Amino acid sequence: MDYKPVLPSHNDNVSHDRPVREFLLLFSGITAALLIAFWLLGLGVDLAVTYISPEMEAKIFSAGPVPAGENNACQAELQRMTDRLRSCIHIAYPLKLILMDSDTANAMALPGGRIVVFTGLLDTVSSENGLSFILAHELAHFKHRDHLRGMGRGIVMTALSALLTGAGSDITRLLAPSAQFGMAQYSQDREAMADKEALTVLNCAYGHVGGADEFFRAVQPKADSSIRRITGHYFDSHPEAEKRIQTLQRQARQMHFESKSVLPLPNIFTKKSCKND
């Protein structure tokens, strides 16, 4: 019988494990568990928010820090506009408008019935109607209690990630984008709902929806970066400007809202009178 050398069928010194495959399976499993837990707890947050009345909310957050704001005629005029729009969205409880001196073109709803408007927004919009749409958008967030939902989900995401992997760990930083993706998609849905509600408020206040897309046209970037073209804005908390413009136009047609001439921005909203020198 001729001798034919062959390799042994088993060698304890040679590992047959597949670390990359095992890591991917482990990472996928943890990510899936994190997203499912975040989704379920998010539903719990949404349910809990429905039981928090505006009066209870005001009591809970009355002790919190309040932005100083610009206590001037500009803030008073914004308050007047907000109160007028509030009757169109049927919010019975009072809201406090706070004007902040900042180049940021933005506004936001805060717990406790406060709306913060940054003076940079006044440099971005060019009509009263355009400014009213942004205010109506923030009012819609209050009506839908989005400010509380967003805060609650943010706390859930942070606590859940820290509980599973430890605060500040490398795994937490690795898994955070997955949870942030779900958070961004949820925020985009709430932003779209607020846009639609604001469109109805604008039509109620002015009899048409002219100027509804004014702000988005002003901030719309001329060209997206290659990375944003690849991701498709899925990781943004707000839908992209062009998409919002198209959606508003489509919704206006569906609801048979007209678009007419807009009113000029009140003269009081100038850089000199609304910002600190």
C-alpha positions as CSV (number, residue, x, y, z in Angstrom):
1,M,0.0,0.0,0.0
2,D,1.4,3.3,-1.0
3,Y,1.6,6.1,1.6
4,K,-0.4,9.2,0.7
5,P,0.2,12.2,3.0
6,V,-3.0,14.2,3.9
7,L,-3.9,17.0,6.3
8,P,-5.5,15.9,9.5
9,S,-9.3,16.3,9.6
10,H,-9.2,18.4,12.8
11,N,-6.4,20.6,14.2
12,D,-6.9,22.2,17.6
13,N,-4.3,24.8,16.6
14,V,-6.4,26.1,13.7
15,S,-9.5,28.1,14.6
16,H,-12.6,27.6,12.6
17,D,-14.5,30.6,14.1
18,R,-15.7,33.5,12.0
19,P,-15.3,36.6,14.1
20,V,-16.5,39.0,11.5
21,R,-19.7,37.0,10.9
22,E,-20.3,36.6,14.6
23,F,-19.8,40.3,15.2
24,L,-22.3,41.2,12.5
25,L,-24.8,38.8,13.9
26,L,-24.3,40.2,17.4
27,F,-24.4,43.8,16.3
28,S,-27.6,43.1,14.2
29,G,-29.3,41.4,17.1
30,I,-28.5,44.2,19.6
31,T,-29.5,46.9,17.1
32,A,-32.8,45.1,16.4
33,A,-33.5,44.8,20.1
34,L,-32.7,48.4,20.7
35,L,-35.0,49.6,17.9
36,I,-37.9,47.4,19.1
37,A,-37.4,48.5,22.7
38,F,-37.2,52.2,21.6
39,W,-40.4,51.8,19.5
40,L,-42.3,50.2,22.3
41,L,-41.2,52.7,24.9
42,G,-41.9,55.5,22.4
43,L,-45.5,54.3,22.1
44,G,-45.6,54.5,25.9
45,V,-44.4,58.1,25.8
46,D,-47.1,59.0,23.3
47,L,-49.7,57.4,25.5
48,A,-48.4,59.2,28.6
49,V,-48.4,62.6,26.9
50,T,-52.2,62.3,26.2
51,Y,-52.8,62.2,30.0
52,I,-50.8,65.4,30.6
53,S,-53.1,68.4,30.4
54,P,-51.7,71.8,29.5
55,E,-52.4,73.0,33.1
56,M,-50.4,70.0,34.5
57,E,-47.6,70.7,31.9
58,A,-47.5,74.4,33.0
59,K,-47.1,73.3,36.7
60,I,-44.4,70.7,35.9
61,F,-42.3,73.1,33.9
62,S,-43.0,76.4,35.7
63,A,-39.9,75.9,37.8
64,G,-37.7,75.3,34.8
65,P,-35.3,77.9,33.3
66,V,-37.1,80.5,31.1
67,P,-35.2,82.2,28.3
68,A,-34.7,85.9,29.0
69,G,-35.9,87.0,25.6
70,E,-36.1,90.5,24.1
71,N,-38.8,92.3,26.0
72,N,-39.5,94.9,23.4
73,A,-42.1,96.0,20.8
74,C,-41.0,93.2,18.5
75,Q,-41.8,90.6,21.0
76,A,-45.1,92.2,21.8
77,E,-46.1,92.2,18.1
78,L,-45.1,88.5,17.7
79,Q,-47.3,87.8,20.8
80,R,-50.2,89.6,19.2
81,M,-49.8,87.6,15.9
82,T,-49.5,84.4,17.9
83,D,-52.7,85.1,19.9
84,R,-54.6,85.9,16.7
85,L,-53.5,82.6,15.1
86,R,-54.3,80.7,18.3
87,S,-58.0,81.2,17.7
88,C,-57.7,79.4,14.4
89,I,-56.2,76.3,15.9
90,H,-58.4,76.2,18.9
91,I,-55.8,76.3,21.6
92,A,-57.6,77.7,24.7
93,Y,-54.6,78.0,27.1
94,P,-52.3,81.0,26.8
95,L,-48.8,80.7,25.1
96,K,-45.9,83.0,25.8
97,L,-43.8,84.2,22.9
98,I,-40.1,84.8,23.6
99,L,-37.9,86.6,21.1
100,M,-34.2,85.7,21.3
101,D,-31.4,87.7,19.8
102,S,-29.7,85.2,17.5
103,D,-28.7,84.9,13.8
104,T,-30.4,81.5,13.8
105,A,-33.4,81.5,11.4
106,N,-35.6,79.2,13.5
107,A,-38.4,79.0,16.0
108,M,-39.2,76.2,18.5
109,A,-41.9,75.1,20.9
110,L,-40.8,74.5,24.5
111,P,-42.6,72.7,27.4
112,G,-44.7,75.0,29.6
113,G,-46.5,76.8,26.7
114,R,-43.5,78.8,25.4
115,I,-42.6,79.6,21.8
116,V,-39.0,80.9,21.2
117,V,-38.5,82.9,18.0
118,F,-34.9,83.8,17.0
119,T,-34.4,87.2,15.5
120,G,-32.6,85.6,12.5
121,L,-36.0,84.3,11.4
122,L,-37.2,87.9,10.9
123,D,-34.3,88.4,8.5
124,T,-35.3,85.3,6.5
125,V,-39.0,85.8,5.9
126,S,-40.2,88.7,3.8
127,S,-44.0,88.8,4.5
128,E,-46.4,88.7,7.4
129,N,-48.0,85.6,5.9
130,G,-44.6,83.8,5.8
131,L,-43.9,84.6,9.4
132,S,-47.4,83.6,10.4
133,F,-47.0,80.2,8.8
134,I,-43.9,79.5,11.0
135,L,-45.8,80.6,14.1
136,A,-48.7,78.4,13.1
137,H,-46.4,75.5,12.6
138,E,-45.2,75.9,16.2
139,L,-48.8,76.2,17.4
140,A,-49.5,72.9,15.7
141,H,-46.7,71.3,17.6
142,F,-48.4,72.5,20.8
143,K,-51.7,71.2,19.7
144,H,-50.3,67.7,18.9
145,R,-48.1,67.8,22.0
146,D,-45.0,67.2,19.9
147,H,-42.7,69.2,22.2
148,L,-43.5,66.7,25.0
149,R,-43.3,63.6,22.7
150,G,-39.9,64.7,21.4
151,M,-38.5,65.3,24.9
152,G,-39.8,62.0,26.2
153,R,-38.4,60.0,23.3
154,G,-35.1,61.7,23.6
155,I,-34.9,60.7,27.3
156,V,-35.9,57.2,26.4
157,M,-33.3,56.9,23.7
158,T,-30.5,58.1,26.0
159,A,-31.5,56.0,29.0
160,L,-32.0,52.9,26.9
161,S,-28.7,53.1,25.2
162,A,-26.9,53.8,28.5
163,L,-28.7,50.9,30.2
164,L,-27.8,48.4,27.5
165,T,-24.2,49.3,26.9
166,G,-23.1,51.8,29.5
167,A,-23.1,55.6,29.2
168,G,-20.3,56.8,27.0
169,S,-19.1,53.4,25.9
170,D,-17.9,52.7,22.4
171,I,-20.8,50.4,21.8
172,T,-23.2,53.2,22.8
173,R,-21.6,55.5,20.2
174,L,-21.8,52.7,17.6
175,L,-25.5,51.9,18.2
176,A,-26.6,55.6,18.6
177,P,-27.0,56.2,14.9
178,S,-29.5,53.3,14.6
179,A,-31.7,54.8,17.3
180,Q,-31.2,58.3,15.9
181,F,-32.4,57.0,12.6
182,G,-35.7,56.0,14.1
183,M,-35.9,59.3,16.0
184,A,-35.3,61.3,12.9
185,Q,-38.0,59.4,10.9
186,Y,-40.5,60.0,13.7
187,S,-39.6,63.7,13.9
188,Q,-40.1,64.1,10.1
189,D,-43.6,62.6,10.4
190,R,-44.5,65.1,13.2
191,E,-43.0,68.0,11.2
192,A,-45.2,67.0,8.2
193,M,-48.3,66.9,10.4
194,A,-47.4,70.4,11.8
195,D,-47.0,71.8,8.3
196,K,-50.4,70.5,7.2
197,E,-52.0,72.0,10.3
198,A,-50.3,75.3,9.8
199,L,-51.6,75.5,6.2
200,T,-55.1,75.3,7.6
201,V,-54.4,77.9,10.2
202,L,-52.9,80.3,7.6
203,N,-56.0,79.9,5.4
204,C,-58.2,80.6,8.4
205,A,-56.3,83.8,9.4
206,Y,-55.9,85.3,5.9
207,G,-58.4,83.5,3.6
208,H,-55.6,82.0,1.5
209,V,-52.2,80.3,1.9
210,G,-49.9,82.6,0.1
211,G,-46.5,82.8,1.7
212,A,-46.7,79.3,3.2
213,D,-43.6,78.1,1.5
214,E,-41.7,81.4,1.8
215,F,-39.4,80.3,4.6
216,F,-38.5,77.0,2.9
217,R,-37.7,78.7,-0.3
218,A,-35.4,81.1,1.5
219,V,-33.5,78.4,3.3
220,Q,-33.5,75.8,0.6
221,P,-29.8,75.0,-0.3
222,K,-28.8,75.4,-3.9
223,A,-27.1,72.1,-4.1
224,D,-26.9,69.1,-1.7
225,S,-23.6,67.6,-0.9
226,S,-22.8,64.1,-2.2
227,I,-23.3,62.6,1.2
228,R,-26.8,64.1,1.6
229,R,-27.7,62.9,-1.9
230,I,-26.7,59.3,-0.8
231,T,-28.5,59.4,2.5
232,G,-31.5,61.0,1.1
233,H,-32.0,63.2,4.2
234,Y,-33.2,60.2,6.2
235,F,-31.1,61.1,9.2
236,D,-32.5,64.7,9.3
237,S,-35.1,65.5,11.9
238,H,-36.8,67.8,9.4
239,P,-37.9,66.9,5.9
240,E,-35.8,68.6,3.2
241,A,-37.0,72.0,2.1
242,E,-37.9,71.0,-1.5
243,K,-40.0,68.1,-0.3
244,R,-41.9,70.4,2.1
245,I,-42.6,72.9,-0.6
246,Q,-44.0,70.3,-2.9
247,T,-46.0,68.7,-0.2
248,L,-47.5,72.1,0.8
249,Q,-48.4,72.9,-2.8
250,R,-50.1,69.5,-3.2
251,Q,-52.0,69.8,0.1
252,A,-53.2,73.3,-0.8
253,R,-54.6,72.0,-4.1
254,Q,-56.3,69.0,-2.3
255,M,-57.9,71.3,0.3
256,H,-58.8,73.9,-2.4
257,F,-56.9,76.6,-0.7
258,E,-56.0,79.6,-2.9
259,S,-52.7,81.5,-2.9
260,K,-53.0,85.3,-3.1
261,S,-50.8,88.3,-2.6
262,V,-49.1,88.4,0.8
263,L,-48.9,91.3,3.3
264,P,-45.6,92.9,3.8
265,L,-43.6,92.2,6.9
266,P,-44.4,94.8,9.6
267,N,-41.9,97.6,9.7
268,I,-41.2,96.9,13.3
269,F,-39.4,93.7,12.4
270,T,-36.1,95.2,11.4
271,K,-32.7,94.3,12.6
272,K,-32.3,97.6,14.4
273,S,-35.4,97.4,16.4
274,C,-35.5,93.6,17.2
275,K,-31.8,92.9,17.9
276,N,-29.3,94.1,20.4
277,D,-26.7,96.4,18.9
